[in-house]
Amino acid sequence: MRLFSTKNTTSFVSLQEAVFKGLPDDNGLFMPEAIPQLPDSFIQNLKDYSFQEIGFEICKQLFNGAIPEADLRAIIENSINFPAPVVRLNDGTYILELFHGPSLAFKDFGARFMAQLMSYFNRGNERELVILVATSGDTGGAVAAGFYKTPGIKVVILYPSGKVSHLQEKQLTTLGENVSAIEVDGTFDDCQALVKQAFLDKDLTSQIRLSSANSINIARLIPQSFYYFEAYKQLPADGKPVVFCVPSGNFGNLTAGIFAKKMGLPIHQFIAATNANDVVPAYLGTGEYTPRPSVPTLSNAMDVGNPSNFARMLNLYGSTWNNMKEDIKGYAFNDLQTEEAMRQVFQKYGYVIDPHGAVGILALEQYQSKKPGTTRGVVLETAHPSKFLPDVERVLGQKIEVPERLAILASKEKHSVKMGTGFSPFKSWLMDNF
């Protein structure tokens, strides 16, 4: 398997180099040289494959011998070891629950797969590997859990102070061991900028072996494509076209869905659902991409004003606006609309949905209202609602159950390093600690 940068399509690196570097030297993003078309027989017989077998078949085609099959099977079996069930709300609306992993968020799929892949490639290397990751909420907890106590690998998580939920913060700041948390006095975009600047600082990278666990790392995106196939196989075969509605922040999840479609999964349409940070829906409507500082919302994991994966989306559609807007419809909603959707879903179906999933429900409803009854929609429920406990209980007016693995964090002591948005103090801290 070879990969290129979105800023240089003529120079290639191996899968191992792309996974460890995270970010190309030119500040682009790594992309596969080719996305293989999976056999029609595989698509038609998805119901005969387990979730792990689906992941193996995808990776076998995509990696093209980069990892021996026995090792690849072990990587997938050790990482994709929890389900992604589809829940029916009505004949046209289904929920893909992606919160059954250790950190209760969809990012467990990517983080655990990447941890296994990096651990495999890191065998025999005596130099310590330092993983940098910026989080707007769920990424940090998933990465912390995925890499916790992994030999030879340290993790540094940057998160915006006061802009993640209480339990999300505890997931980032209570593990210790090989996991450190940097509490940045700024936004997620500031955290992401620090990570990117670290990778582009040749003085720093010459002394510390750095890699990234954000969705800028191609290893995060690949396993996220698995659950589009897993969801499709669980739907009843009624012949109606299938649309996937993706609550979106940094747009890695939707990019993985585009991968799945290009591999042959018959996805009729994507819906990009955002909160007030609607840079991509605005682009889909006008053809003009105008990044701007993110604003805080109820659905905080989507508070991204300059989504990194937009560069990959452009590459996948040949930088052609008309092609992208045909495949992807974008909708944005405010917090009041989000809260009302949470209440409506609970009242109609008895289903507790988190703020991000509620934005997805709103977008799917708006899309389907134009052609009622013609499509089946799958909304990606990206995190367990208990991760946003105060808001969910306030909106629904009742207590909700908190899974034990999250509840036990509440009493644990937080440990973080407070820092501003300047790069020099961050660089100095890295040099002093690694």
Secondary structure as UniProt FT lines:
FT   STRAND          2..5
FT   TURN            6..7
FT   STRAND          8..14
FT   HELIX           15..21
FT   TURN            25..26
FT   STRAND          30..32
FT   HELIX           40..44
FT   HELIX           46..48
FT   HELIX           51..63
FT   TURN            64..65
FT   HELIX           69..79
FT   STRAND          86..90
FT   TURN            91..92
FT   STRAND          93..97
FT   TURN            102..103
FT   HELIX           107..121
FT   TURN            122..124
FT   STRAND          129..134
FT   HELIX           138..147
FT   TURN            148..149
FT   TURN            151..152
FT   STRAND          153..160
FT   TURN            161..162
FT   HELIX           166..173
FT   TURN            177..178
FT   STRAND          179..184
FT   HELIX           188..200
FT   HELIX           202..207
FT   STRAND          209..212
FT   TURN            215..216
FT   HELIX           218..224
FT   HELIX           226..234
FT   STRAND          242..247
FT   HELIX           252..262
FT   TURN            263..264
FT   STRAND          267..274
FT   HELIX           279..286
FT   HELIX           300..302
FT   TURN            308..309
FT   HELIX           310..316
FT   TURN            317..319
FT   HELIX           321..327
FT   STRAND          328..332
FT   HELIX           335..349
FT   HELIX           355..368
FT   TURN            369..370
FT   TURN            372..373
FT   STRAND          376..381
FT   HELIX           385..388
FT   HELIX           389..396
FT   HELIX           404..407
FT   TURN            408..411
FT   STRAND          417..419
FT   HELIX           423..433
//
